[in-house]
Amino acid sequence: MLFLHTHTIAKNCKGEIINNTSCITLCHMPIITIRISEEEKKKLESYGNISKITREAIKFYINSKRTQKTIRKLKQLQEKHKLKTSAEDDLMLIKEDRER
């Protein structure tokens, strides 16, 4: 991504004021492309900015997969060590801890 910002007053790296400058900022984020139907696109647009929605969905997906992995590990530990708590109990404790 390339962002172009135009400022009437700006400061250089030394903090000195510079007039009528343009600042180009390079954003080193990867770009992905997805194919969706026109109907799906219209539905997404009705909820807001498609890029923002897609980023949120990807974050949700990643967190969901991480949670599934954690649950599997907890269940394996419970089977191996015959713990007295369930994976659901442990997850509830983890969620409560994260909310603090």
C-alpha positions as CSV (number, residue, x, y, z in Angstrom):
1,M,0.0,0.0,0.0
2,L,1.1,3.5,-0.7
3,F,-0.3,6.4,1.3
4,L,0.2,10.0,0.2
5,H,-0.3,12.7,2.8
6,T,-0.1,16.4,1.9
7,H,0.6,18.8,4.8
8,T,0.8,22.6,4.7
9,I,3.0,22.5,7.8
10,A,5.1,19.5,8.8
11,K,8.1,18.7,10.9
12,N,11.2,16.9,9.7
13,C,12.9,14.2,11.7
14,K,14.8,16.9,13.6
15,G,11.6,18.6,14.7
16,E,12.1,21.6,12.4
17,I,9.0,23.0,10.7
18,I,8.9,22.6,6.9
19,N,6.1,24.2,4.9
20,N,4.2,22.7,1.9
21,T,5.5,19.2,2.1
22,S,4.3,15.9,0.9
23,C,4.9,12.7,2.9
24,I,4.8,9.3,1.3
25,T,4.3,6.4,3.7
26,L,4.9,2.8,2.6
27,C,2.9,0.2,4.4
28,H,4.5,-3.2,4.2
29,M,1.3,-5.3,4.6
30,P,0.6,-8.2,2.2
31,I,-2.4,-7.8,-0.1
32,I,-4.8,-10.7,-0.6
33,T,-7.5,-11.1,-3.2
34,I,-10.7,-13.0,-2.8
35,R,-13.4,-13.9,-5.2
36,I,-17.0,-13.6,-4.0
37,S,-20.3,-13.4,-5.8
38,E,-22.0,-10.0,-6.5
39,E,-24.7,-10.9,-4.0
40,E,-22.1,-11.6,-1.3
41,K,-20.4,-8.3,-2.1
42,K,-23.6,-6.4,-1.7
43,K,-24.4,-8.1,1.6
44,L,-20.9,-7.3,2.9
45,E,-21.2,-3.7,1.8
46,S,-24.4,-3.3,3.7
47,Y,-22.4,-4.0,6.9
48,G,-19.7,-1.5,6.1
49,N,-16.2,-1.4,4.6
50,I,-15.4,-4.7,3.0
51,S,-11.7,-4.5,3.8
52,K,-12.4,-3.9,7.4
53,I,-15.0,-6.7,7.6
54,T,-12.6,-9.1,5.9
55,R,-9.7,-8.3,8.3
56,E,-12.1,-8.8,11.3
57,A,-13.3,-12.1,9.8
58,I,-9.7,-13.3,9.3
59,K,-8.8,-12.3,12.9
60,F,-11.9,-14.2,14.1
61,Y,-11.0,-17.3,12.1
62,I,-7.4,-17.3,13.4
63,N,-8.6,-16.9,17.0
64,S,-11.2,-19.7,16.5
65,K,-8.5,-22.0,15.2
66,R,-6.2,-21.1,18.1
67,T,-9.0,-21.9,20.5
68,Q,-9.8,-25.2,18.9
69,K,-6.1,-26.1,19.2
70,T,-6.1,-25.1,22.8
71,I,-9.2,-27.3,23.5
72,R,-7.5,-30.3,21.8
73,K,-4.4,-29.8,23.9
74,L,-6.5,-29.5,27.1
75,K,-8.4,-32.7,26.3
76,Q,-5.2,-34.6,25.6
77,L,-3.8,-33.4,28.9
78,Q,-6.9,-34.4,30.7
79,E,-6.9,-37.9,29.2
80,K,-3.2,-38.3,30.0
81,H,-3.3,-37.0,33.5
82,K,-6.9,-37.7,34.5
83,L,-7.6,-34.2,35.7
84,K,-10.7,-33.5,37.7
85,T,-11.7,-30.5,35.6
86,S,-13.1,-30.4,32.1
87,A,-11.8,-28.6,29.1
88,E,-14.9,-26.4,29.3
89,D,-14.1,-25.5,32.9
90,D,-10.5,-24.6,32.0
91,L,-11.6,-22.5,29.0
92,M,-14.0,-20.6,31.2
93,L,-11.2,-19.9,33.6
94,I,-9.0,-18.7,30.7
95,K,-11.7,-16.4,29.4
96,E,-12.2,-14.9,32.9
97,D,-8.5,-14.3,33.2
98,R,-8.3,-12.6,29.8
99,E,-11.2,-10.3,30.6
100,R,-9.4,-8.9,33.7
